[in-house]
Amino acid sequence: MATVLVEERRQHVLDLITRRGFVSLSELARTLGVSESTLRRDLGFWQERGLVKRIHGGAMFTGDGSSLPALEDRASRQLDEKRAIATAAVERIRDGDAILLDGGTTTLEVARLLVGRPLQVVTNSLPIAQVLSSSRETDLVVLGGYVYPKTGVALGPMLIRALEDVHVQQLLMSVSGITTKGLFNSNMLLVEAERRMMRCSDEVTVLADHTKFGRQALAHLCELEAIDTMITDSATTSEHRRMIDDAGVRLIVAS
């Protein structure tokens, strides 16, 4: 009987972390009515299985390793399309602008094209920060938090607090899926960060190649109408282009 109760509690712990992306140890203790020492053992159990990552004060969901391939694995996919999209995005950025770059392989291509431009760039991505750190003309602001190992992107409560003091002309971000239901990403903690990023930007621009359309992922980010501009490649179908137009979103097709 005791074993069954342990398994049920551990499953409840995992369910809570999966739904919210990050849960503090104190919140888990209040919700489940068990001691923090017991919960630390439960978190250790799931961390050994690669489903959660224990961080200071709590734990975050990391998935089973299949939903979000590592950055280096994704970087080579649809590379021509991503570079075309990045070029179209950079053409809309004016010298002197303050922009926010979310982590992702397409935004990484944007960063490479921005080296040497007189801009203010805010990012939570270590790979993007590394690209721009050598650009003397660029004012670079790196936002901190727990660094998600697969992507090198900072997430969590520290990032959310840092974003409260940020205001930019444009946010450029990537997503994992786009359907009539809206935009999706594969990590709930990432979605929480992106929602906060959207609130501190005058314009929200989504960079998405044609493979992202018609797909859903774990976490719903927002409705299509919540974004301002979508930049995609020429392989995106006419049906998906109409879907974006019907939502009142500015559509740019990179050649």
MARBA-3410 file (N, C-alpha, C, O; in Angstrom, 1 decimal):
255
0.8,-1.2,0.0,0.0,0.0,0.0,0.9,1.3,0.0,0.6,2.2,-0.7 ~ 2.0,1.2,0.8,2.8,2.4,0.9,3.5,2.7,-0.5,3.6,3.8,-0.8 ~ 3.8,1.6,-1.2,4.5,1.8,-2.5,3.5,2.5,-3.5,3.9,3.4,-4.2 ~ 2.2,2.1,-3.4,1.2,2.7,-4.3,1.1,4.2,-4.0,1.0,5.0,-4.9 ~ 1.1,4.6,-2.7,1.0,6.0,-2.3,2.2,6.8,-2.8,2.1,7.9,-3.2
3.4,6.2,-2.7,4.6,6.9,-3.1,4.5,7.1,-4.6,4.8,8.2,-5.1 ~ 4.1,6.1,-5.4,4.0,6.3,-6.8,2.9,7.3,-7.2,3.2,8.1,-8.1 ~ 1.8,7.4,-6.5,0.8,8.4,-6.8,1.3,9.8,-6.5,1.1,10.7,-7.2 ~ 2.0,9.9,-5.4,2.6,11.2,-5.0,3.6,11.7,-6.0,3.6,12.8,-6.5 ~ 4.5,10.8,-6.4,5.5,11.1,-7.4,4.8,11.5,-8.8,5.3,12.5,-9.4
3.8,10.8,-9.1,3.1,11.2,-10.4,2.5,12.6,-10.3,2.5,13.3,-11.2 ~ 1.9,12.9,-9.1,1.3,14.2,-8.9,2.4,15.3,-9.0,2.1,16.3,-9.6 ~ 3.5,15.0,-8.4,4.7,16.0,-8.5,5.0,16.2,-9.9,5.1,17.4,-10.4 ~ 5.1,15.2,-10.7,5.5,15.3,-12.1,4.4,16.0,-12.9,4.7,16.9,-13.7 ~ 3.1,15.7,-12.6,2.0,16.4,-13.3,2.1,17.9,-13.0,1.9,18.7,-14.0
2.3,18.3,-11.8,2.4,19.7,-11.5,3.5,20.4,-12.2,3.3,21.5,-12.8 ~ 4.7,19.8,-12.2,5.8,20.5,-12.9,5.6,20.5,-14.4,6.0,21.5,-15.1 ~ 5.0,19.5,-15.0,4.7,19.4,-16.4,3.8,20.5,-16.8,4.0,21.2,-17.8 ~ 2.7,20.7,-16.0,1.7,21.7,-16.4,2.3,23.1,-16.3,1.9,24.0,-17.1 ~ 3.1,23.4,-15.3,3.5,24.8,-15.0,4.9,25.1,-15.5,5.2,26.3,-15.6
5.7,24.1,-15.8,7.0,24.4,-16.3,8.0,24.5,-15.2,9.1,23.9,-15.2 ~ 7.7,25.3,-14.2,8.5,25.4,-13.0,7.6,25.5,-11.8,6.6,26.1,-11.8 ~ 8.0,24.7,-10.7,7.3,24.8,-9.4,8.3,24.9,-8.3,9.3,24.1,-8.3 ~ 8.1,25.8,-7.4,9.0,25.9,-6.3,8.8,24.7,-5.3,7.7,24.1,-5.2 ~ 9.8,24.4,-4.5,9.7,23.4,-3.5,8.7,23.7,-2.5,7.9,22.8,-2.0
8.6,24.9,-2.0,7.6,25.3,-1.0,6.2,25.2,-1.5,5.3,24.8,-0.8 ~ 6.0,25.5,-2.8,4.6,25.4,-3.4,4.2,23.9,-3.5,3.1,23.5,-3.2 ~ 5.2,23.0,-3.8,4.9,21.6,-3.9,4.5,21.1,-2.5,3.6,20.3,-2.4 ~ 5.3,21.5,-1.5,5.0,21.1,-0.1,3.6,21.5,0.3,2.9,20.7,0.9 ~ 3.2,22.8,0.0,1.9,23.2,0.4,0.8,22.5,-0.4,-0.2,22.1,0.2
1.0,22.2,-1.6,0.0,21.6,-2.5,-0.2,20.1,-2.1,-1.4,19.7,-2.0 ~ 0.9,19.4,-1.8,0.8,18.0,-1.6,0.7,17.6,-0.1,0.4,16.5,0.3 ~ 1.1,18.6,0.8,1.0,18.3,2.2,2.1,17.4,2.7,1.8,16.6,3.6 ~ 3.2,17.4,2.1,4.3,16.5,2.5,5.6,17.4,2.8,5.6,18.6,2.4 ~ 6.6,16.8,3.4,7.8,17.6,3.8,8.6,17.9,2.5,8.6,17.1,1.5
9.4,18.9,2.6,10.3,19.3,1.5,11.4,18.2,1.4,11.8,18.0,0.2 ~ 11.8,17.5,2.4,12.8,16.5,2.3,12.3,15.3,1.5,13.0,14.7,0.7 ~ 11.0,15.0,1.7,10.3,13.9,0.9,10.3,14.3,-0.6,10.5,13.5,-1.5 ~ 9.9,15.6,-0.8,9.8,16.1,-2.2,11.2,16.1,-2.9,11.3,15.9,-4.1 ~ 12.2,16.4,-2.1,13.6,16.4,-2.8,13.9,15.0,-3.3,14.5,14.9,-4.4
13.5,14.0,-2.5,13.7,12.6,-3.0,12.9,12.3,-4.3,13.3,11.7,-5.2 ~ 11.6,12.8,-4.3,10.8,12.6,-5.5,11.4,13.4,-6.7,11.4,12.8,-7.8 ~ 11.9,14.6,-6.5,12.5,15.3,-7.6,13.7,14.6,-8.1,14.0,14.6,-9.3 ~ 14.5,14.0,-7.2,15.7,13.3,-7.6,15.3,12.1,-8.4,16.0,11.7,-9.3 ~ 14.2,11.4,-8.0,13.7,10.3,-8.8,13.4,10.7,-10.2,13.8,9.9,-11.1
12.7,11.8,-10.4,12.3,12.2,-11.8,13.5,12.8,-12.5,13.6,12.7,-13.8 ~ 14.5,13.4,-11.8,15.6,13.9,-12.5,16.5,12.8,-13.1,17.0,12.9,-14.2 ~ 16.6,11.7,-12.3,17.4,10.6,-12.8,16.8,10.0,-14.1,17.5,9.4,-14.9 ~ 15.5,10.2,-14.3,14.8,9.8,-15.5,14.7,10.8,-16.6,14.1,10.6,-17.7 ~ 15.3,12.0,-16.4,15.5,13.0,-17.4,14.2,13.8,-17.6,14.1,14.5,-18.7
13.2,13.8,-16.7,12.0,14.5,-16.9,11.9,15.8,-16.2,11.2,16.7,-16.7 ~ 12.7,16.0,-15.1,12.8,17.3,-14.5,14.2,17.6,-14.2,15.1,16.8,-14.2 ~ 14.4,18.9,-13.9,15.8,19.4,-13.5,15.6,20.1,-12.2,14.9,21.1,-12.2 ~ 16.3,19.7,-11.2,16.3,20.4,-9.9,17.2,21.6,-10.0,18.3,21.6,-10.4 ~ 16.6,22.7,-9.7,17.3,24.0,-9.6,17.0,24.6,-8.2,16.2,24.1,-7.5
17.7,25.7,-7.9,17.6,26.3,-6.6,16.2,26.7,-6.3,15.6,27.5,-7.0 ~ 15.6,26.1,-5.3,14.3,26.5,-4.8,13.2,25.7,-5.4,12.0,25.9,-5.1 ~ 13.5,24.8,-6.4,12.4,24.0,-7.0,12.9,23.1,-8.1,14.0,22.6,-8.1 ~ 12.0,23.0,-9.1,12.4,22.1,-10.3,11.6,22.6,-11.5,10.6,23.2,-11.4 ~ 12.2,22.3,-12.7,11.6,22.7,-13.9,11.5,21.4,-14.8,12.2,20.5,-14.7
10.5,21.5,-15.7,10.2,20.4,-16.6,11.2,20.4,-17.8,11.4,21.5,-18.4 ~ 11.8,19.3,-18.1,12.7,19.2,-19.2,12.3,18.2,-20.3,12.9,18.2,-21.3 ~ 11.2,17.5,-20.0,10.7,16.5,-21.0,11.4,15.3,-21.1,12.3,15.0,-20.3 ~ 11.1,14.5,-22.1,11.7,13.2,-22.3,12.9,13.2,-23.2,13.4,12.1,-23.5 ~ 13.3,14.4,-23.7,14.4,14.5,-24.6,14.1,14.4,-26.0,14.9,14.6,-26.9
12.8,14.0,-26.3,12.4,13.9,-27.7,11.7,15.0,-28.3,11.6,15.2,-29.5 ~ 11.1,15.9,-27.4,10.2,16.9,-27.9,11.0,18.1,-28.5,10.6,18.9,-29.3 ~ 12.2,18.3,-27.9,13.0,19.5,-28.3,14.5,19.0,-28.6,15.2,19.0,-27.6 ~ 14.9,18.8,-29.8,16.2,18.4,-30.0,17.2,19.5,-29.7,16.8,20.7,-29.6 ~ 18.4,19.1,-29.4,19.4,20.1,-29.0,19.6,21.2,-30.2,19.3,20.9,-31.3
20.1,22.4,-29.8,20.2,23.5,-30.7,21.1,23.1,-31.9,20.8,23.4,-33.0 ~ 22.2,22.4,-31.6,23.1,22.0,-32.8,22.5,21.1,-33.7,22.8,21.0,-34.9 ~ 21.5,20.2,-33.2,20.8,19.3,-34.1,19.8,20.0,-35.0,19.6,19.6,-36.1 ~ 19.2,21.0,-34.5,18.2,21.8,-35.2,18.7,22.8,-36.2,18.1,23.2,-37.1 ~ 20.0,23.2,-35.9,20.5,24.4,-36.6,20.7,24.1,-38.1,20.6,25.0,-38.9
20.9,22.8,-38.5,21.2,22.5,-39.9,19.9,22.2,-40.7,19.9,22.0,-41.9 ~ 18.8,22.1,-40.0,17.5,21.8,-40.7,16.9,23.1,-41.3,16.9,24.1,-40.7 ~ 16.5,22.9,-42.6,15.9,24.1,-43.3,16.8,25.3,-43.2,16.3,26.4,-43.0 ~ 18.1,25.1,-43.3,19.0,26.2,-43.1,18.8,27.3,-44.2,18.9,28.5,-43.8 ~ 18.6,26.9,-45.4,18.4,28.0,-46.5,17.2,28.8,-46.1,17.2,30.0,-46.3
16.1,28.1,-45.7,14.9,28.9,-45.4,15.1,29.8,-44.2,14.6,30.9,-44.2 ~ 15.8,29.3,-43.2,16.0,30.1,-42.0,16.9,31.3,-42.3,16.6,32.4,-41.8 ~ 17.8,31.2,-43.2,18.7,32.3,-43.6,17.9,33.3,-44.4,18.1,34.5,-44.2 ~ 17.0,32.9,-45.2,16.2,33.8,-46.0,15.2,34.6,-45.1,15.0,35.8,-45.2 ~ 14.6,33.9,-44.1,13.7,34.5,-43.2,14.5,35.5,-42.3,14.0,36.6,-42.1
15.7,35.1,-41.9,16.5,36.0,-41.1,16.9,37.3,-41.9,16.9,38.4,-41.3 ~ 17.2,37.1,-43.2,17.5,38.3,-44.0,16.4,39.2,-44.1,16.5,40.5,-44.0 ~ 15.2,38.7,-44.3,14.0,39.5,-44.4,13.7,40.2,-43.1,13.3,41.4,-43.1 ~ 14.0,39.5,-42.0,13.7,40.1,-40.7,14.7,41.3,-40.4,14.3,42.3,-39.9 ~ 16.0,41.1,-40.8,17.0,42.1,-40.5,16.7,43.4,-41.4,17.0,44.5,-40.9
16.1,43.2,-42.5,15.8,44.4,-43.4,14.8,45.3,-42.7,14.7,46.5,-43.1 ~ 14.1,44.8,-41.7,13.0,45.6,-41.1,13.6,46.3,-39.8,12.9,47.0,-39.1 ~ 14.8,46.0,-39.4,15.4,46.5,-38.2,16.2,47.8,-38.6,17.1,47.7,-39.5 ~ 15.9,48.9,-37.9,16.6,50.1,-38.2,17.8,50.4,-37.3,17.7,50.0,-36.1 ~ 18.8,51.0,-37.7,19.9,51.3,-36.8,19.4,52.2,-35.7,18.6,53.1,-35.9
19.9,51.9,-34.5,19.4,52.6,-33.3,18.3,51.9,-32.6,17.9,52.3,-31.5 ~ 17.6,50.9,-33.2,16.5,50.2,-32.6,16.9,49.4,-31.4,18.1,49.0,-31.3 ~ 16.0,49.2,-30.5,16.2,48.3,-29.4,15.3,47.1,-29.7,14.1,47.2,-29.9 ~ 15.9,45.9,-29.8,15.2,44.7,-30.1,15.4,43.6,-29.1,16.5,43.6,-28.4 ~ 14.5,42.7,-29.0,14.6,41.5,-28.1,14.7,40.2,-29.0,13.8,40.0,-29.8
15.7,39.5,-28.8,15.9,38.2,-29.6,15.7,37.0,-28.6,16.5,36.8,-27.7 ~ 14.6,36.3,-28.9,14.4,35.0,-28.2,15.4,34.0,-28.7,15.9,34.1,-29.8 ~ 15.6,32.9,-27.9,16.5,31.9,-28.4,15.8,31.0,-29.5,14.6,30.9,-29.6 ~ 16.7,30.5,-30.4,16.2,29.7,-31.5,17.2,29.7,-32.6,18.1,30.5,-32.7 ~ 17.1,28.7,-33.5,18.0,28.6,-34.6,17.8,29.7,-35.7,18.8,30.2,-36.3
16.6,30.2,-35.9,16.4,31.3,-36.9,16.8,32.6,-36.3,17.4,33.4,-37.0 ~ 16.5,32.9,-35.0,17.0,34.1,-34.4,18.5,34.1,-34.3,19.1,35.2,-34.2 ~ 19.1,33.0,-34.2,20.6,32.9,-34.2,21.1,33.4,-35.5,22.1,34.1,-35.6 ~ 20.4,33.0,-36.6,20.8,33.5,-37.9,20.6,35.0,-38.0,21.4,35.7,-38.6 ~ 19.6,35.5,-37.4,19.4,37.0,-37.3,20.5,37.7,-36.6,21.1,38.7,-37.1
21.0,37.1,-35.5,22.1,37.7,-34.7,23.3,37.8,-35.5,24.1,38.7,-35.5 ~ 23.6,36.7,-36.3,24.8,36.7,-37.2,24.8,37.9,-38.2,25.8,38.4,-38.5 ~ 23.6,38.2,-38.7,23.5,39.3,-39.6,23.5,40.7,-39.0,23.7,41.7,-39.7 ~ 23.4,40.7,-37.7,23.3,42.0,-37.0,24.7,42.5,-36.5,24.8,43.6,-36.0 ~ 25.7,41.6,-36.6,27.0,42.0,-36.1,27.5,43.2,-36.8,27.5,43.2,-38.1
27.9,44.2,-36.1,28.4,45.4,-36.6,27.4,46.5,-36.8,27.7,47.6,-37.2 ~ 26.1,46.2,-36.5,25.0,47.2,-36.6,24.9,48.0,-35.3,25.0,47.4,-34.2 ~ 24.7,49.3,-35.3,24.5,50.1,-34.1,23.1,49.9,-33.6,22.1,50.6,-33.9 ~ 22.9,48.9,-32.7,21.6,48.5,-32.1,21.8,48.3,-30.6,22.9,48.2,-30.1 ~ 20.6,48.2,-30.0,20.5,47.7,-28.6,19.8,46.3,-28.7,18.7,46.3,-29.1
20.5,45.3,-28.3,20.0,43.9,-28.4,19.9,43.3,-27.0,20.8,43.3,-26.3 ~ 18.7,42.9,-26.7,18.4,42.2,-25.4,18.1,40.7,-25.8,17.4,40.5,-26.7 ~ 18.7,39.8,-25.0,18.5,38.4,-25.3,18.6,37.6,-24.1,19.3,37.9,-23.1 ~ 18.0,36.4,-24.1,18.1,35.4,-23.0,18.8,34.2,-23.5,18.8,33.2,-22.9 ~ 19.4,34.3,-24.7,20.1,33.2,-25.4,21.6,33.4,-25.3,22.2,34.3,-25.8
22.3,32.4,-24.7,23.8,32.4,-24.6,24.4,32.3,-26.0,25.4,33.0,-26.3 ~ 23.9,31.4,-26.9,24.5,31.4,-28.3,24.4,32.7,-29.0,25.3,33.1,-29.7 ~ 23.3,33.4,-28.9,23.1,34.7,-29.5,24.0,35.7,-28.9,24.6,36.6,-29.5 ~ 24.1,35.7,-27.5,25.0,36.6,-26.8,26.4,36.4,-27.3,27.2,37.4,-27.4 ~ 26.8,35.2,-27.5,28.2,34.9,-27.9,28.5,35.5,-29.3,29.6,36.0,-29.5
27.5,35.4,-30.2,27.7,35.9,-31.5,27.9,37.5,-31.5,28.7,38.0,-32.1 ~ 27.1,38.1,-30.6,27.0,39.6,-30.6,28.0,40.2,-29.7,28.3,41.4,-29.7 ~ 28.7,39.4,-28.8,29.6,40.0,-27.8,30.8,40.6,-28.4,31.4,41.5,-27.8 ~ 31.1,40.2,-29.7,32.3,40.8,-30.3,32.0,42.0,-31.2,32.9,42.7,-31.7 ~ 30.7,42.4,-31.2,30.2,43.5,-32.0,30.3,44.8,-31.2,29.5,45.1,-30.3
31.3,45.6,-31.5,31.6,46.8,-30.7,30.4,47.9,-30.9,30.1,48.7,-30.0 ~ 29.8,47.8,-32.0,28.7,48.8,-32.3,27.4,48.5,-31.6,26.5,49.3,-31.5 ~ 27.3,47.3,-31.1,26.0,46.8,-30.6,26.1,46.8,-29.0,27.0,46.3,-28.4 ~ 25.0,47.5,-28.5,24.9,47.4,-27.0,24.1,46.1,-26.7,22.9,46.0,-27.1 ~ 24.8,45.2,-26.0,24.2,43.9,-25.7,23.8,43.8,-24.3,24.6,44.0,-23.4
22.5,43.4,-24.0,22.0,43.1,-22.7,21.6,41.6,-22.6,20.8,41.2,-23.4 ~ 22.2,40.9,-21.7,22.0,39.5,-21.5,21.1,39.3,-20.3,21.5,39.6,-19.2 ~ 20.0,38.7,-20.5,19.0,38.4,-19.4,19.3,37.0,-18.8,19.6,36.1,-19.5 ~ 19.4,36.9,-17.5,19.8,35.7,-16.8,18.6,34.9,-16.3,17.5,35.3,-16.3 ~ 19.0,33.7,-15.8,18.0,32.8,-15.2,18.6,31.4,-15.3,19.8,31.2,-15.5
17.8,30.4,-15.1,18.2,29.0,-15.2,18.5,28.7,-16.7,17.6,29.0,-17.5 ~ 19.6,28.2,-17.1,20.0,28.0,-18.5,19.5,26.6,-18.9,20.0,25.6,-18.4 ~ 18.6,26.6,-19.8,18.0,25.3,-20.3,19.1,24.6,-21.1,19.6,25.2,-22.1 ~ 19.6,23.4,-20.8,20.8,22.9,-21.4,20.7,22.5,-22.9,21.7,22.6,-23.6 ~ 19.5,22.2,-23.4,19.3,21.9,-24.8,19.5,23.1,-25.7,19.9,22.9,-26.9
19.2,24.2,-25.2,19.2,25.4,-26.1,20.1,26.5,-25.7,20.3,27.5,-26.5 ~ 20.6,26.5,-24.5,21.4,27.6,-24.0,20.6,28.9,-23.7,21.1,30.0,-23.8 ~ 19.3,28.7,-23.4,18.4,29.8,-23.2,18.0,29.9,-21.7,17.7,28.9,-21.1 ~ 18.1,31.2,-21.2,17.8,31.4,-19.8,16.3,31.5,-19.6,15.6,32.1,-20.3 ~ 15.8,30.8,-18.6,14.3,30.7,-18.3,14.1,30.8,-16.8,15.0,30.8,-16.0
12.8,30.9,-16.4,12.5,30.8,-15.0,12.2,32.2,-14.3,12.2,33.2,-15.0 ~ 12.0,32.2,-13.0,11.5,33.4,-12.3,12.5,34.5,-12.4,12.1,35.7,-12.5 ~ 13.8,34.3,-12.4,14.8,35.4,-12.5,14.6,36.1,-13.8,14.7,37.4,-13.9 ~ 14.4,35.4,-14.9,14.2,36.0,-16.2,12.9,36.8,-16.2,12.9,38.0,-16.7 ~ 11.9,36.3,-15.7,10.6,37.0,-15.7,10.7,38.3,-14.9,10.2,39.4,-15.4
11.4,38.3,-13.8,11.6,39.6,-13.1,12.5,40.6,-13.9,12.2,41.8,-13.9 ~ 13.5,40.1,-14.5,14.3,41.0,-15.3,13.6,41.6,-16.5,13.8,42.8,-16.8 ~ 12.6,40.9,-17.1,11.9,41.5,-18.2,10.9,42.6,-17.8,10.5,43.3,-18.6 ~ 10.6,42.7,-16.5,9.8,43.8,-16.0,10.4,45.2,-16.3,9.6,46.1,-16.5 ~ 11.7,45.3,-16.5,12.3,46.5,-16.7,12.7,46.7,-18.1,13.5,47.7,-18.4
12.3,45.9,-19.0,12.7,45.9,-20.4,11.6,46.5,-21.3,10.4,46.1,-21.2 ~ 11.9,47.4,-22.3,11.0,47.8,-23.3,11.8,47.9,-24.6,12.8,48.6,-24.7 ~ 11.3,47.3,-25.7,11.9,47.3,-27.0,10.9,47.6,-28.1,9.7,47.5,-27.9 ~ 11.5,48.0,-29.2,10.6,48.3,-30.4,10.1,47.0,-31.0,8.9,46.9,-31.5 ~ 10.9,45.9,-30.9,10.5,44.7,-31.6,11.0,43.5,-30.9,12.2,43.4,-30.5
10.2,42.5,-30.8,10.6,41.1,-30.3,10.6,40.2,-31.6,9.6,40.2,-32.3 ~ 11.7,39.5,-31.7,11.8,38.5,-32.8,11.9,37.1,-32.1,12.8,36.9,-31.3 ~ 11.0,36.2,-32.4,11.0,34.9,-31.7,10.6,33.8,-32.6,10.0,34.0,-33.7 ~ 10.9,32.6,-32.2,10.6,31.4,-33.0,9.5,30.6,-32.2,9.4,30.8,-31.0 ~ 8.8,29.7,-32.9,7.9,28.8,-32.3,8.0,27.4,-32.8,8.7,27.2,-33.8
7.4,26.5,-32.1,7.5,25.1,-32.6,6.4,24.6,-33.5,6.5,23.7,-34.2 ~ 5.2,25.3,-33.3,4.1,24.9,-34.1,3.1,26.1,-34.3,3.0,27.0,-33.5 ~ 2.4,26.0,-35.5,1.4,27.1,-35.8,0.2,26.4,-36.4,0.3,25.7,-37.4 ~ -1.0,26.6,-35.8,-2.2,26.1,-36.3,-3.3,27.2,-36.2,-3.0,28.3,-35.8 ~ -4.5,26.8,-36.6,-5.6,27.8,-36.4,-5.9,28.1,-34.9,-6.5,29.2,-34.6
-5.4,27.2,-34.0,-5.6,27.5,-32.6,-4.6,28.5,-32.1,-4.7,29.1,-31.0 ~ -3.5,28.8,-32.9,-2.5,29.7,-32.4,-1.1,29.2,-32.5,-0.8,28.3,-33.4 ~ -0.2,29.7,-31.7,1.2,29.4,-31.7,1.5,28.5,-30.5,0.9,28.6,-29.4 ~ 2.5,27.6,-30.7,2.8,26.6,-29.7,4.3,26.5,-29.6,5.1,26.8,-30.5 ~ 4.8,26.2,-28.3,6.2,25.8,-28.1,6.3,24.6,-27.2,5.3,24.2,-26.6
7.4,24.0,-27.2,7.6,22.7,-26.6,7.9,22.7,-25.1,8.0,21.6,-24.5 ~ 8.0,23.9,-24.5,8.4,23.9,-23.1,7.5,25.0,-22.4,7.4,26.1,-22.9 ~ 6.9,24.6,-21.3,5.9,25.5,-20.6,6.7,26.7,-20.0,6.1,27.8,-20.0 ~ 7.9,26.5,-19.5,8.6,27.6,-18.9,9.0,28.6,-20.0,9.1,29.8,-19.8 ~ 9.3,28.1,-21.2,9.7,28.9,-22.3,8.4,29.8,-22.7,8.6,31.0,-23.0
7.3,29.2,-22.8,6.1,29.9,-23.1,5.8,31.0,-22.1,5.4,32.1,-22.5 ~ 6.0,30.7,-20.8,5.8,31.8,-19.8,6.7,33.0,-20.1,6.3,34.1,-20.0 ~ 8.0,32.7,-20.4,8.9,33.8,-20.7,8.5,34.5,-22.0,8.6,35.8,-22.0 ~ 8.1,33.8,-23.0,7.7,34.5,-24.3,6.5,35.4,-24.1,6.4,36.4,-24.7 ~ 5.6,34.9,-23.3,4.4,35.8,-23.0,4.8,37.1,-22.4,4.3,38.2,-22.7
5.8,37.0,-21.5,6.3,38.3,-20.8,7.0,39.1,-21.8,6.9,40.3,-21.8 ~ 7.8,38.5,-22.7,8.5,39.2,-23.7,7.6,40.0,-24.6,7.8,41.1,-25.0 ~ 6.4,39.3,-25.0,5.5,40.0,-25.9,4.9,41.2,-25.2,4.6,42.2,-25.9 ~ 4.7,41.2,-23.9,4.2,42.4,-23.2,5.1,43.6,-23.2,4.7,44.7,-23.0 ~ 6.4,43.4,-23.4,7.4,44.5,-23.3,7.9,44.9,-24.6,8.9,45.6,-24.7
7.2,44.5,-25.7,7.6,44.9,-27.1,6.5,45.6,-27.8,5.3,45.3,-27.7 ~ 6.8,46.6,-28.6,5.9,47.3,-29.4,5.4,46.5,-30.5,4.2,46.5,-30.9 ~ 6.2,45.6,-31.1,5.9,44.8,-32.2,6.4,43.4,-32.0,7.5,43.2,-31.6 ~ 5.5,42.4,-32.1,5.9,41.0,-32.0,6.0,40.3,-33.4,5.0,40.3,-34.1 ~ 7.2,39.9,-33.7,7.5,39.3,-35.0,7.9,37.8,-34.8,8.8,37.5,-34.0
7.2,36.9,-35.4,7.4,35.5,-35.3,8.2,35.1,-36.6,7.7,35.4,-37.7 ~ 9.2,34.3,-36.4,10.0,33.8,-37.5,9.8,32.3,-37.6,10.2,31.6,-36.7 ~ 9.2,31.8,-38.7,8.8,30.4,-38.8,8.9,29.9,-40.2,8.3,30.5,-41.1 ~ 9.7,28.9,-40.4,9.7,28.3,-41.7,8.5,27.4,-41.9,7.7,27.1,-41.0 ~ 8.3,26.9,-43.1,7.1,26.2,-43.5,6.8,24.9,-42.7,5.7,24.5,-42.6
7.9,24.3,-42.2,7.7,23.1,-41.4,6.9,23.3,-40.1,6.5,22.3,-39.5 ~ 6.8,24.5,-39.6,6.2,24.8,-38.3,4.7,24.9,-38.5,3.9,24.8,-37.5 ~ 4.2,25.0,-39.7,2.7,25.1,-39.9,2.0,23.8,-39.9,2.5,22.8,-40.4 ~ 0.8,23.8,-39.3,0.1,22.6,-39.1,0.5,21.7,-38.0,0.1,20.5,-37.9 ~ 1.4,22.1,-37.2,1.9,21.4,-36.1,1.5,22.0,-34.7,1.5,23.2,-34.6
1.3,21.1,-33.7,1.1,21.6,-32.4,2.3,21.1,-31.5,3.0,20.1,-31.9 ~ 2.5,21.7,-30.4,3.5,21.3,-29.4,2.8,21.3,-28.1,1.6,21.5,-27.9 ~ 3.6,21.0,-27.0,3.1,20.8,-25.7,2.3,22.0,-25.1,1.3,21.8,-24.6 ~ 2.9,23.2,-25.3,2.3,24.3,-24.6,1.8,25.4,-25.6,2.5,25.8,-26.6 ~ 0.6,25.8,-25.4,0.0,26.9,-26.2,0.5,28.2,-25.8,0.4,28.6,-24.6
1.1,29.0,-26.7,1.6,30.3,-26.4,0.6,31.4,-26.5,0.4,32.1,-25.5 ~ -0.1,31.5,-27.6,-1.1,32.6,-27.8,-1.9,32.3,-29.0,-1.6,31.5,-29.8 ~ -2.9,33.2,-29.2,-3.7,33.1,-30.4,-2.9,33.8,-31.6,-2.0,34.6,-31.3 ~ -3.3,33.5,-32.8,-2.6,34.1,-33.9,-2.7,35.7,-33.9,-1.8,36.4,-34.2 ~ -3.9,36.1,-33.5,-4.2,37.6,-33.4,-3.3,38.3,-32.5,-3.2,39.6,-32.5
-2.6,37.6,-31.6,-1.8,38.3,-30.6,-0.5,38.8,-31.1,0.2,39.5,-30.4 ~ -0.1,38.3,-32.3,1.2,38.8,-32.9,0.9,39.8,-34.0,-0.2,39.9,-34.5 ~ 2.0,40.5,-34.4,1.8,41.6,-35.4,2.3,41.1,-36.7,1.7,41.4,-37.7 ~ 3.5,40.4,-36.8,4.1,40.1,-38.1,4.6,38.7,-38.0,5.1,38.2,-37.0 ~ 4.4,38.0,-39.2,4.9,36.6,-39.4,5.8,36.6,-40.6,5.4,37.1,-41.7
7.0,36.2,-40.4,7.9,36.0,-41.6,8.2,34.5,-41.8,8.6,33.8,-40.9 ~ 7.9,34.1,-43.0,8.1,32.7,-43.4,8.8,32.6,-44.7,9.2,33.6,-45.3 ~ 8.9,31.3,-45.2,9.6,31.1,-46.5,8.6,30.8,-47.6,7.4,30.6,-47.3 ~ 9.1,30.7,-48.8,8.2,30.6,-50.0,7.5,29.2,-50.1,6.6,29.0,-50.9 ~ 8.0,28.2,-49.3,7.4,26.9,-49.3,6.1,26.8,-48.5,5.5,25.8,-48.5
5.8,27.8,-47.8,4.6,27.8,-47.0,3.4,27.8,-47.9,3.3,28.6,-48.8 ~ 2.4,26.9,-47.6,1.3,26.7,-48.6,0.4,27.9,-48.6,0.4,28.7,-47.7 ~ -0.4,28.0,-49.7,-1.4,29.1,-49.8,-2.4,29.0,-48.7,-2.9,30.1,-48.2 ~ -2.8,27.8,-48.3,-3.8,27.7,-47.2,-3.2,28.3,-45.9,-4.0,28.9,-45.2 ~ -2.0,28.0,-45.6,-1.4,28.5,-44.4,-1.2,30.0,-44.5,-1.3,30.8,-43.5
-0.9,30.5,-45.7,-0.8,32.0,-45.8,-2.1,32.7,-45.6,-2.2,33.7,-45.0 ~ -3.2,32.1,-46.1,-4.5,32.6,-45.9,-4.9,32.6,-44.4,-5.5,33.5,-43.9 ~ -4.5,31.6,-43.7,-4.7,31.5,-42.3,-4.1,32.7,-41.5,-4.7,33.2,-40.6 ~ -2.9,33.0,-41.9,-2.2,34.2,-41.3,-2.9,35.5,-41.7,-3.2,36.4,-40.8 ~ -3.3,35.6,-42.9,-4.0,36.8,-43.4,-5.3,37.0,-42.7,-5.7,38.1,-42.3
-6.0,35.9,-42.6,-7.4,36.0,-42.0,-7.3,36.4,-40.5,-8.3,36.9,-40.0 ~ -6.2,36.1,-39.9,-6.0,36.5,-38.5,-5.6,38.0,-38.3,-5.5,38.5,-37.2 ~ -5.4,38.7,-39.4,-5.1,40.1,-39.4,-3.6,40.3,-39.1,-3.2,41.4,-38.6 ~ -2.8,39.3,-39.3,-1.3,39.4,-39.1,-0.6,39.8,-40.4,-0.9,39.2,-41.4 ~ 0.3,40.7,-40.3,1.2,41.1,-41.4,2.0,39.9,-41.8,2.8,39.4,-41.0
1.9,39.4,-43.1,2.6,38.3,-43.5,3.7,38.7,-44.5,3.5,39.4,-45.5 ~ 5.0,38.3,-44.2,6.1,38.5,-45.1,6.7,37.2,-45.5,7.0,36.4,-44.7 ~ 6.7,37.0,-46.9,7.3,35.7,-47.4,8.7,36.0,-47.9,8.8,36.8,-48.9 ~ 9.7,35.4,-47.3,11.1,35.6,-47.7,11.4,34.8,-49.0,11.0,33.6,-49.0 ~ 12.0,35.4,-49.9,12.3,34.7,-51.2,13.6,34.0,-51.0,14.1,33.3,-51.9
END
